[in-house]
Amino acid sequence: MQTPFRHWRRAAGAAATALAVTALAACGGGDDDGATNAAAGGAPKGDAPAWCGTKDVKLSLSDGNGADTWRRITRRIAELEAKKCPNVTGFVYTDGQGNTQKAISDIQGLVAQGVNAMVVFPDAGKALLPAMRSAVQAGATVIPYRSPPGGKEGVDYTAYVGTDSDQYGVLWGNWLVKLLPQGGNVLYLGGPAGVQQSLDRLSGLKSVLAKHPSIKLIGQQPFNVTNWDPAKTQQVVTASLAKFPKIDAIAADYGAAMDSALPVFKQAGRKIPPIATEDSNQLACDWKKLKPSNPDFELYTNSSQNWMVRTAVQAAVAKAAGGTPPASLDVKNATAEDSVSGKPKPPECDPSLPGDAILSSGLDKANLTAVFK
């Protein structure tokens, strides 16, 4: 879907300020919102950030599968970030719908549409490299982010905006070790089969558990595949409960999908164990509701990091428009909630927001509500 930004900006008014900048900074977004630009091409128009540059840019955001709520929230953040630049003349969003060939075709078609700054969530990994490389050769700036696509920076794509995915697993592992002093069985739920993000998090988790051999990872190897899909997650948890009479804890890539599987425990006559995952409003609300009848149900979350798309947008626009790129393309993460220590805060539930809302996203209530209309 394409939206002409110059008309959208007039209609949006204050929407460009809808991001909670202080919350994003606390999450470590690592971007540069300065108002001056020393790069070739002169200063941005008006009070536009330095990364906007001066050349006209048509921006795109491509998802391999845009159906889940994480992608919808992230798309909104990207749209709002791009509105800060008067020289961003259009925004195109593509959804591969879980089909690798469609994701490839989407990227191939963007150049023909005049897109010269592309942000890509490379769900299909290396399979997307030829399409991204072709776009680079056609003169486009291509910025994959979050999930490593392989390939070579500067050849297959312009630059990569990454995060410390293994650190998720390290933080989860350190928390689980404290809760399982006598050892136990841990079920790890990843995303699509072979996706690098899940493998990296698993690597971090294993690096901690290797020092505690009494804690075992159980289920499908290298991880239990859920496709980050709530229905699939329910199926996987149901099958795991039937197969394993003892599951002492769960680590899950995607908190909103994990939440959908909580009713399965009651259906199986089992108590909910400790869960380490990403934050989700509904998950926090359900933890508060279910904790009294599930005394072992503790909850630890990292920030879901939707806000890291801001860095990817800034990098893509800056490199295409002669702006000043973010100082770092390496986005850091940290603990969001911990029901045991309460630091930096216990699980946070806002019943006035949709259950699928992600409070660490940095979006205000109006925008979070709008995402789910």
C-alpha positions as a printed NumPy array, in Angstrom:
array([[  0.   ,   0.   ,   0.   ],
       [  1.355,   3.443,  -0.956],
       [  0.67 ,   6.732,   0.82 ],
       [  1.769,  10.156,  -0.539],
       [  3.594,  11.691,   2.404],
       [  3.222,  15.369,   1.534],
       [ -0.571,  15.119,   1.821],
       [ -0.345,  12.728,   4.774],
       [  1.863,  15.112,   6.751],
       [ -0.76 ,  17.869,   6.509],
       [ -3.48 ,  15.517,   7.715],
       [ -1.377,  14.023,  10.475],
       [ -0.364,  17.257,  12.17 ],
       [  1.044,  16.331,  15.529],
       [  1.203,  12.62 ,  14.719],
       [  4.917,  12.889,  14.059],
       [  5.426,  13.559,  17.752],
       [  3.352,  10.585,  18.821],
       [  6.384,   8.49 ,  19.643],
       [  7.396,   8.64 ,  23.287],
       [ 10.944,   9.778,  22.673],
       [ 12.083,   9.476,  26.257],
       [ 10.837,   5.898,  26.443],
       [ 12.659,   5.047,  23.241],
       [ 15.864,   6.588,  24.493],
       [ 15.619,   4.536,  27.671],
       [ 15.361,   1.439,  25.502],
       [ 18.633,   2.315,  23.811],
       [ 17.438,   3.102,  20.28 ],
       [ 20.815,   4.659,  19.49 ],
       [ 19.646,   7.173,  16.9  ],
       [ 20.489,  10.792,  16.04 ],
       [ 17.662,  13.329,  15.93 ],
       [ 19.873,  16.424,  15.591],
       [ 18.528,  19.318,  13.55 ],
       [ 21.692,  20.187,  11.628],
       [ 23.408,  18.306,   8.852],
       [ 27.02 ,  18.741,   7.858],
       [ 26.82 ,  16.065,   5.135],
       [ 27.158,  16.951,   1.459],
       [ 23.91 ,  18.266,   0.041],
       [ 23.238,  20.971,   2.641],
       [ 20.949,  21.186,   5.644],
       [ 17.547,  19.48 ,   5.909],
       [ 14.472,  21.644,   5.44 ],
       [ 13.081,  23.451,   8.476],
       [ 13.597,  21.612,  11.738],
       [ 13.876,  18.165,  10.139],
       [ 16.365,  15.808,  11.823],
       [ 19.881,  15.572,  10.433],
       [ 19.307,  12.057,   9.131],
       [ 16.603,  13.304,   6.718],
       [ 19.135,  14.794,   4.331],
       [ 17.925,  16.892,   1.386],
       [ 17.354,  14.6  ,  -1.603],
       [ 13.844,  13.306,  -2.275],
       [ 13.355,   9.77 ,  -1.032],
       [ 10.652,   7.194,  -1.584],
       [ 10.79 ,   4.776,   1.351],
       [  9.566,   1.195,   1.726],
       [  9.192,  -1.303,   4.562],
       [  9.075,  -4.961,   3.538],
       [  7.984,  -7.767,   5.869],
       [  8.275, -11.453,   5.119],
       [  5.089, -11.948,   7.08 ],
       [  3.228,  -8.869,   8.295],
       [  0.259, -10.565,   9.926],
       [  1.378, -10.531,  13.553],
       [  0.847,  -7.622,  15.908],
       [  4.581,  -6.978,  16.316],
       [  4.795,  -6.115,  12.621],
       [  1.691,  -3.926,  12.719],
       [  3.017,  -1.875,  15.608],
       [  6.441,  -1.664,  13.987],
       [  4.927,  -0.491,  10.706],
       [  3.185,   2.347,  12.55 ],
       [  6.451,   3.409,  14.173],
       [  8.168,   3.402,  10.768],
       [  5.415,   5.526,   9.229],
       [  5.595,   8.08 ,  12.023],
       [  9.383,   8.223,  11.886],
       [  9.377,   8.835,   8.132],
       [  6.896,  11.699,   8.507],
       [  9.609,  13.703,  10.221],
       [ 11.273,  14.232,   6.819],
       [  9.576,  16.551,   4.294],
       [ 11.796,  15.058,   1.584],
       [ 10.291,  11.567,   2.074],
       [  7.748,  11.754,  -0.723],
       [  6.094,   8.347,  -0.352],
       [  5.901,   5.197,   1.744],
       [  5.321,   1.688,   0.376],
       [  4.605,  -1.305,   2.607],
       [  4.857,  -4.903,   1.38 ],
       [  3.827,  -8.111,   3.122],
       [  5.293, -11.415,   1.949],
       [  2.468, -13.235,   3.794],
       [  4.837, -16.018,   4.839],
       [  5.644, -16.869,   1.203],
       [  9.347, -16.56 ,   0.378],
       [  8.744, -16.137,  -3.353],
       [  6.272, -13.322,  -2.722],
       [  8.762, -11.606,  -0.402],
       [ 11.375, -11.815,  -3.172],
       [  8.931, -10.479,  -5.771],
       [  7.925,  -7.646,  -3.433],
       [ 11.521,  -6.439,  -3.169],
       [ 12.082,  -6.807,  -6.908],
       [  8.998,  -4.71 ,  -7.611],
       [ 10.005,  -1.821,  -5.375],
       [ 12.711,  -0.525,  -7.705],
       [ 10.175,  -0.359, -10.541],
       [  7.976,   1.768,  -8.265],
       [ 10.771,   4.283,  -7.791],
       [ 11.637,   3.282,  -4.236],
       [ 15.216,   4.297,  -3.462],
       [ 15.329,   3.584,   0.298],
       [ 14.286,   0.105,   1.439],
       [ 13.961,  -1.311,   4.949],
       [ 13.61 ,  -5.106,   4.992],
       [ 12.771,  -7.61 ,   7.726],
       [ 14.482, -10.62 ,   6.102],
       [ 12.315, -13.467,   7.41 ],
       [ 13.509, -15.689,   4.561],
       [ 17.173, -14.969,   5.297],
       [ 19.674, -15.794,   2.555],
       [ 16.915, -16.464,   0.029],
       [ 16.375, -12.691,  -0.175],
       [ 19.998, -11.844,  -0.941],
       [ 19.744, -11.914,  -4.769],
       [ 16.731,  -9.569,  -4.706],
       [ 18.373,  -7.164,  -2.26 ],
       [ 21.644,  -7.249,  -4.204],
       [ 19.779,  -6.457,  -7.426],
       [ 18.111,  -3.469,  -5.74 ],
       [ 21.501,  -2.187,  -4.558],
       [ 22.903,  -2.553,  -8.075],
       [ 19.928,  -0.535,  -9.354],
       [ 20.956,   2.329,  -7.061],
       [ 18.665,   1.784,  -4.071],
       [ 19.712,   1.92 ,  -0.434],
       [ 18.751,  -1.414,   1.176],
       [ 18.74 ,  -1.834,   4.965],
       [ 17.792,  -5.269,   6.355],
       [ 17.238,  -5.215,  10.102],
       [ 16.75 ,  -7.348,  13.186],
       [ 17.233, -10.825,  11.654],
       [ 20.666, -11.384,  10.043],
       [ 20.28 , -12.186,   6.326],
       [ 23.804, -13.469,   5.758],
       [ 25.623, -12.148,   2.725],
       [ 28.022,  -9.224,   2.642],
       [ 27.364,  -5.651,   3.695],
       [ 28.106,  -3.199,   0.905],
       [ 27.479,  -5.87 ,  -1.728],
       [ 24.235,  -7.719,  -0.995],
       [ 22.74 ,  -4.755,   0.892],
       [ 23.868,  -1.312,   1.999],
       [ 24.093,  -1.847,   5.761],
       [ 22.528,  -4.024,   8.452],
       [ 20.753,  -2.746,  11.573],
       [ 21.188,  -5.468,  14.143],
       [ 20.46 ,  -6.218,  17.752],
       [ 22.162,  -8.346,  20.356],
       [ 19.822, -11.316,  19.864],
       [ 22.078, -13.652,  21.808],
       [ 21.769, -11.295,  24.788],
       [ 18.054, -12.107,  24.962],
       [ 18.986, -15.722,  25.589],
       [ 21.678, -14.782,  28.09 ],
       [ 19.222, -12.68 ,  30.105],
       [ 16.576, -15.409,  29.931],
       [ 19.115, -18.027,  30.987],
       [ 20.382, -16.025,  33.968],
       [ 16.801, -15.542,  35.169],
       [ 15.849, -19.206,  34.701],
       [ 18.933, -20.43 ,  36.557],
       [ 17.834, -18.474,  39.629],
       [ 14.36 , -20.011,  39.468],
       [ 15.554, -23.582,  38.886],
       [ 18.28 , -24.148,  41.48 ],
       [ 17.555, -27.897,  41.446],
       [ 17.526, -28.073,  37.652],
       [ 14.634, -28.885,  35.356],
       [ 13.281, -29.054,  31.816],
       [ 13.072, -25.885,  29.716],
       [ 10.976, -25.671,  26.536],
       [ 12.303, -23.129,  24.025],
       [  9.818, -21.783,  21.46 ],
       [ 11.365, -20.111,  18.405],
       [  9.943, -18.577,  15.243],
       [ 10.033, -19.947,  11.679],
       [ 12.291, -22.947,  11.043],
       [ 15.92 , -21.888,  10.704],
       [ 15.342, -18.178,  11.385],
       [ 18.599, -16.649,  12.588],
       [ 17.01 , -14.549,  15.325],
       [ 15.76 , -17.647,  17.152],
       [ 19.072, -19.431,  16.635],
       [ 20.983, -16.473,  18.088],
       [ 18.751, -16.321,  21.14 ],
       [ 19.156, -20.056,  21.578],
       [ 22.925, -19.639,  21.436],
       [ 22.788, -17.106,  24.267],
       [ 20.492, -19.33 ,  26.314],
       [ 22.752, -22.338,  25.82 ],
       [ 25.83 , -20.351,  26.836],
       [ 24.276, -19.921,  30.278],
       [ 22.691, -23.354,  30.65 ],
       [ 25.961, -25.053,  29.685],
       [ 27.213, -24.081,  33.135],
       [ 24.16 , -25.721,  34.726],
       [ 23.897, -29.236,  33.27 ],
       [ 20.944, -30.1  ,  35.503],
       [ 18.82 , -27.774,  33.353],
       [ 17.855, -29.435,  30.066],
       [ 16.381, -28.023,  26.851],
       [ 13.585, -30.283,  25.646],
       [ 11.52 , -30.692,  22.493],
       [ 12.304, -30.178,  18.82 ],
       [ 15.88 , -29.229,  18.002],
       [ 17.345, -26.714,  17.528],
       [ 14.068, -25.146,  18.702],
       [ 10.338, -25.741,  18.718],
       [  9.001, -24.033,  15.588],
       [  5.987, -21.733,  16.101],
       [  6.299, -19.323,  13.135],
       [  5.549, -16.641,  15.78 ],
       [  1.919, -17.548,  15.16 ],
       [ -0.541, -17.803,  18.099],
       [ -2.426, -20.816,  16.682],
       [  0.8  , -22.664,  15.914],
       [  2.154, -21.809,  19.363],
       [ -0.952, -23.338,  20.954],
       [ -0.417, -26.503,  18.928],
       [  3.23 , -26.755,  19.914],
       [  2.534, -26.211,  23.62 ],
       [ -0.366, -28.695,  23.566],
       [  1.839, -31.349,  21.947],
       [  4.684, -30.613,  24.37 ],
       [  2.444, -30.975,  27.417],
       [  1.267, -34.335,  26.092],
       [  4.836, -35.486,  25.452],
       [  6.621, -34.148,  28.527],
       [  5.107, -34.797,  31.976],
       [  7.535, -32.259,  33.437],
       [  8.08 , -28.787,  31.937],
       [  9.681, -26.554,  34.543],
       [ 10.022, -23.354,  32.502],
       [  9.515, -21.901,  29.034],
       [ 11.56 , -19.446,  26.994],
       [  9.62 , -18.016,  24.043],
       [ 10.625, -15.69 ,  21.207],
       [  7.299, -13.871,  20.968],
       [  5.304, -12.914,  24.069],
       [  1.947, -12.263,  22.374],
       [  1.976, -15.721,  20.766],
       [  3.04 , -17.313,  24.057],
       [  0.095, -15.672,  25.791],
       [ -2.32 , -17.4  ,  23.418],
       [ -1.126, -20.767,  24.718],
       [ -1.776, -20.111,  28.414],
       [ -5.307, -21.654,  28.381],
       [ -3.777, -24.906,  27.135],
       [ -2.242, -25.538,  30.564],
       [ -5.613, -25.577,  32.311],
       [ -7.045, -27.818,  29.599],
       [ -4.194, -30.25 ,  30.208],
       [ -4.595, -30.088,  33.98 ],
       [ -1.148, -28.535,  34.372],
       [  0.109, -25.428,  36.172],
       [  1.785, -22.637,  34.216],
       [  5.567, -22.62 ,  34.819],
       [  7.907, -19.606,  34.779],
       [  8.085, -17.94 ,  31.354],
       [ 10.865, -15.8  ,  29.864],
       [  9.863, -13.964,  26.691],
       [  9.197, -10.509,  25.143],
       [  6.729,  -8.064,  26.665],
       [  3.052,  -8.041,  25.698],
       [  0.208,  -6.148,  27.325],
       [ -2.135,  -9.152,  27.309],
       [  0.544, -11.433,  28.685],
       [  1.1  ,  -9.077,  31.623],
       [ -2.655,  -8.806,  32.212],
       [ -3.071, -12.582,  32.097],
       [ -0.127, -13.064,  34.439],
       [ -1.876, -10.886,  37.029],
       [ -5.103, -12.825,  36.561],
       [ -3.604, -16.32 ,  36.553],
       [ -0.798, -15.968,  39.082],
       [ -2.984, -16.7  ,  42.169],
       [ -3.975, -20.123,  40.803],
       [ -0.516, -20.774,  39.329],
       [  1.941, -19.951,  42.116],
       [  4.998, -20.944,  40.037],
       [  3.997, -18.679,  37.14 ],
       [  6.704, -16.023,  37.195],
       [  7.236, -13.737,  34.204],
       [ 10.376, -12.142,  32.779],
       [ 10.362, -10.057,  29.604],
       [ 12.771,  -8.18 ,  27.381],
       [ 11.565,  -5.185,  25.419],
       [  9.991,  -6.365,  22.166],
       [ 12.141,  -3.738,  20.413],
       [  9.581,  -2.533,  17.869],
       [ 11.292,   0.831,  18.2  ],
       [ 14.479,  -0.44 ,  16.534],
       [ 12.788,   0.134,  13.159],
       [ 13.396,   3.846,  13.79 ],
       [ 17.131,   3.233,  13.452],
       [ 16.562,   1.252,  10.242],
       [ 14.38 ,   4.024,   8.755],
       [ 16.898,   6.68 ,   9.728],
       [ 19.769,   4.707,   8.196],
       [ 17.886,   4.076,   4.944],
       [ 16.754,   7.676,   4.518],
       [ 20.109,   9.155,   5.538],
       [ 22.115,   7.013,   3.145],
       [ 19.689,   7.681,   0.268],
       [ 19.235,  11.407,   0.919],
       [ 22.708,  12.541,   1.966],
       [ 21.794,  12.847,   5.618],
       [ 23.701,  11.988,   8.776],
       [ 23.23 ,   8.273,   9.592],
       [ 22.665,   7.09 ,  13.178],
       [ 25.872,   6.954,  15.191],
       [ 25.399,   3.206,  15.72 ],
       [ 23.447,   0.55 ,  13.826],
       [ 23.803,  -1.879,  16.727],
       [ 20.637,  -1.664,  18.844],
       [ 20.872,  -2.83 ,  22.455],
       [ 18.206,  -4.474,  24.579],
       [ 17.586,  -4.971,  28.28 ],
       [ 15.068,  -6.279,  30.788],
       [ 11.573,  -4.821,  30.486],
       [  9.712,  -6.604,  33.326],
       [ 10.512,  -9.079,  36.093],
       [  7.806, -10.451,  38.377],
       [ 10.417, -11.836,  40.795],
       [ 12.631,  -8.809,  41.433],
       [ 10.181,  -6.131,  40.283],
       [ 13.097,  -4.423,  38.515],
       [ 13.004,  -2.322,  36.427],
       [  9.282,  -2.947,  36.97 ],
       [  6.868,  -5.832,  37.517],
       [  4.714,  -6.966,  34.56 ],
       [  2.712,  -3.934,  33.411],
       [ -0.92 ,  -4.34 ,  32.349],
       [ -2.94 ,  -1.483,  30.852],
       [ -6.547,  -2.704,  30.522],
       [ -7.489,   0.457,  28.623],
       [ -5.325,  -0.682,  25.686],
       [ -5.832,  -3.63 ,  23.323],
       [ -4.345,  -6.865,  24.572],
       [ -2.008,  -7.003,  21.593],
       [ -0.465,  -3.651,  22.483],
       [  3.247,  -3.661,  23.31 ],
       [  3.889,  -1.065,  25.979],
       [  7.652,  -0.902,  25.427],
       [  7.073,   0.12 ,  21.788],
       [  7.149,   3.809,  22.698],
       [  3.858,   4.518,  20.91 ],
       [  1.315,   6.571,  22.85 ],
       [ -2.173,   5.251,  23.614],
       [ -3.776,   6.934,  20.615],
       [ -1.402,   5.289,  18.166],
       [ -1.444,   1.897,  19.871],
       [ -5.244,   1.945,  19.777],
       [ -5.251,   3.045,  16.122],
       [ -3.009,   0.147,  15.112],
       [ -5.694,  -2.357,  16.121],
       [ -8.773,  -0.644,  14.68 ]])
